[in-house]
Amino acid sequence: MFVRAVAGDAEDDEFVALVPSVVAEARWESGAEILVQEPLVVFDSAYQFARLKEDEFIRVDIPSGRYRVRAAEEEWGDAAVMILVQLVSVES
């Protein structure tokens, strides 16, 4: 699960504490199916991948296989607006 804070009044610890509740009530939209064969790289889309420095991305190791991408953008009162992205394993 990837969570991105978009807006809100919550402090970092409060934001992290809200995530399970927000995930439980998320209105998920199903997206593309992807094949993962190597580590994923997560970075700010404002950057060009070819020009990223080592400290500007996160490498995420997950098992190889097919995954369905699903996403949600959720508000939790004035405390937080977050974008959730989840990779759900797809059985072959």
Number of C-alpha atoms within 10 A of each C-alpha: 10 10 16 11 16 12 13 15 12 17 11 10 8 12 17 12 12 15 15 10 10 19 17 8 9 16 13 16 11 13 13 8 15 14 12 14 12 13 13 12 11 13 15 11 7 6 11 9 14 6 8 12 8 8 7 12 14 13 12 11 12 12 11 12 14 17 18 15 17 18 19 18 18 19 16 15 9 10 14 21 20 20 17 20 19 16 17 14 16 12 7 5
